[in-house]
Amino acid sequence: MAGKDRKKELARQRYERQQQRRVIRQARARRMKIIGTVVVVAVVAGGSGAIAFAMGGPDKKKTSAEASSTPSAAPSVSAKPGECAYQPLPAEAAQGAKDVGKPPVKPVKGKYQMTLDTSLGTIVAKVDGTKAACTVNSFKYLASKKFFNNTKCHRLVTEGIKVLQCGDPTGTGTGGPAYGFGNENVPKAGKSGQATYKRGVIAMAHSSAPNSNGSQFFIVYGDSPLPADYTVFGQITKGMDVVDSVAKAGAAPADQTGNTAPKKKIEIKDLTVAKM
């Protein structure tokens, strides 16, 4: 190969490597995580802000890529009292979003039942449309669009905190709907700033960005100390044995974006939300 052509080839390869690293950095920055107290475990993270879990996801420390990532601002949506403000995602996050429109701004009220028909059995949760009206309203809307159908629970955290994370149509921890929304019904923090999320709780995952709740959620299978920063919107009433079986099988080693997938695969075949 001529010297000039060789230089072009090396430059092309270098550019491709840079692009690959950029994609990985962006995925890490978007990942929704849940942050534990003892071990940093990334749980939920995503384009729309699922617990980006801030765990190691939720990680003990943010990576330099996450710390330096500054998404461009998206137009802000205001809401009248009693309505929900579902915000459009910034351009960077919207690239990995599944756009099915937005829920109605007037939220649901009362108690609802959320049923997850999974590849390993049925999981049922009582969800609170009063304390977490905008969250339940969003889930009801997304379920009507079959948003969760045939999606896998992509993350299992077994150290520091005990959670199974689901709700990402991409299965990578970076996906969600094309909108986000703020927290509601957040537990009261202790002096440490932490709250104990009890076994059976179902809560929202989000990234470090504001209004980044989307579709990713986590099920707590063992009492877990977490920052008092995650919306609790329901309680599992049936099917914890399904979650326990996944947890017992353990998690795979973290991939290059920090995600720790459950060794025992579990997929949501269908998700419904109905008034009780």
N, C-alpha and C positions, 0 to 999 in steps of 0.2 A: 504494500500500500504506500502510495506516495506520501511524503512528509506532510503536505498540505491537507490531504484527505484524512491522514491519521489524526491530525489536530482537530479536524472537524468531528471525527468520530468520538474522540475523547471528550470534546466539548458537549456533544450530544448526550453521551453517557452520564457526564457530570450533571447536566441539566435534568435528566430523568431521575437521577438519585435525589437531587434537590427537591423535585416535585413530589417524589414518593415520601420524603421526610416531611414535606409540608402537609401532605394529606394526613399523615399520622399525627402530626402536631395539632391539626385542626380537629381531628377526631377526638383526641385527648381533651382538647379545650371544650368541645361540645358535650362530652360525656357527662351524663348525670350521675352524681356520686352521693354516697351517704357517708358521713364521716364518723368513725367510732372514736372511742377514747383510748383504747390500748393499742390497737393495730389499725393502721389506715387501710380501709378497705373500700374500693370504689364500688358503689352499688349502682346508683342510678345516675345517668347523665345523658344528655341528649340534646338534639337540636333545639327542642322546645323547652328544655330545662327540666327534665325529669331528674330524680336525685342524681343528678349529674352525678348519683348518690354522691354525695360528696364523700364517699368512702373510698377508698382505694380501690377506693373509689367509691365510697368516701375514702382518699390518701391522706397520710398524716400531714404531708406538705404538698402544696401545689407544685407541679412541675414548672420549669421556667417557661415552657410553652403556654401552659394555662395562665400563668401570671401575666404574660405579656400579650395574651390574646385580647384584643379590644374590638368587639363586634361593632359594626356600624349601627347607628340608631335607627329604629323603625318608627313610623308615625304612632303617636300615642292615642289610645282610645279612652275617652272618659265615659263614666256611667252615672246615671242618676241613682239616688238612694234606692236600694232594693233591687238594683240590676247588677249584672256581671259585666266586667270590662275584660273581654277577651282581646288580647293585644296581638297584632301581626308580628311575625318574627323578623329579626334583622336579616339582611340578605344572606349572610354567611350561614346562619342556622337554617334558613328556609330551604337551602339546597338539599338537605336531607329529609325534608318534611313530606308527609303524605297529605295533600290538600283535599279535604272533604268538606270545605266550608267551615262556618262557625256555628256554635250553638245559639239558640235564642238568648237574648240578653236577660229576659225575665226567667229566673231560675225556678226549679222545682221546689216543692216543700214537702216535709214529712219524711217518713221512713220508707226506704226502698230495699229490695233484695237484689243483689248482684250475684249472678250464677255463672261460674266458669266451667264449661264443659271441656276438660283437658284430656290429653292422651293417656293420662294415668288415673283418671277418675274425676268426680265432680267436686268442686269447691264452691261453697256458698258463703256469702257475707251479707250482714245487715249493714246498709250504708245510710248515713244520716244526711237527709236533704234539708235539715234545718240548720245544724251547726256548720255544715260544709256544703251549702246549697249550690254554689257555683261549680264545685268539684263534681258533685253528683250529677248536676245538670249536664256537665261536659261529658261524663261517662255515659249517661243515658243517650246523649246525642251521638257520640262516637259509636256506641253499640248499635244504634239504629242504622248506621252506615257500614256495619260489619267491619269496622276498623280493626278490631282485635282478632278477627277470625284467622286461624292458621298462623298465629304468631308464637314464637317460642319464648319461654322465660330464659333470658340470656345471661343472668348473673346470679351467682350464689356466693354469699359471704359467710364464712365459718369461723373467723377469728375476730375478736374484739366486739363484733356485733353479729347477729344471726338473722340474716334476711335473704329472701328470694326475690329477685327483681324481674318484673315482666312489663309488658305493654308497649314494646318497641316493635313496630312492623318491620324494621330492617334487621332486628336481631343483633345489633351491634352496640347498643347503648347510646346511640347518637340520633335516633329517629323519634318522630312524634308527629302531631298534627301541625298545621301551618299557623297555629296561634299558641299563645301562652297566657297564663293568668297568675294572679298572686296567691299567697298563702291564706288559709283560713283555718280556724279550729286548731291552732298550734298549742301543744301542751305547755304548761307553765314550767319555766326553767328553775332549777335549784340554784344554789349559790355558785356552783361551778359553771353555770350556763347550759348544763346538760339536762335532759329529761330522760326518764326511762320509758321506752316504747315497749309495752307489754306484749307477751306472746299472744298471737292471734290478731294483733292490730294490722290494719291495712292502711297504708299512708302513701302520700305522693313523693316521688323522687323529683329532684330539680337540680339545675346547674347553679353556678354562683351568680348568674345574671338575674336581675329582677324580673318578676312575672314569667318565670321559666317553667312553671308547672305545665304539663302537657298531657301525655297519655301514660307515661311510665309510672309504675307504682311498685311498692314492695310489701311483702307479707313478712311479718316478724314471727319467726318460729321459736325464739327464745328471748327472754327479756333482754333488751339492748339499750345501753346508754348512748344517746345521740344528742347533737345540738337541738335545742328546742326550736327547730326551723322547718319542720316537715308537717304538712297538713294531714291530720288523722281524719279519715272520712268513713271508716267502717271497722267492723269486727267480724272475723271468720266465725261462722256458726256450725259449719260442717266441712269436712275435708282436710283438717289439719294433718291427718294421717298421710295424706297424699304429699303435702309439703314436707313432712318429717321424713318420708321415704327418699325424697330428693336430697334433703340435707344429709341424711345418713350416708348416702353414696359419696358425698364430698364434692369438692370443686376441682376443676382442671387448673393447671398452672396458668398464670396470667399471660394473655397474648401481648402482642407488641403495643396495643393501646391500653393495656392495664385491665382488661376485662377477664373475670374468672367465671367461666361457664360451668353450670352444673354437669357433673359426669353423667348423671342419670337425666336424660333429656325429657323435658316436659313442654308440651305445646298446647296453647289455648285453641281449641277447635271452634269454640263459639262462646261469646260473652253476651249476656242479656242483663238489663236493669228493668225491674218491674215494681210498681207500687205495692206495698204490703197492705 
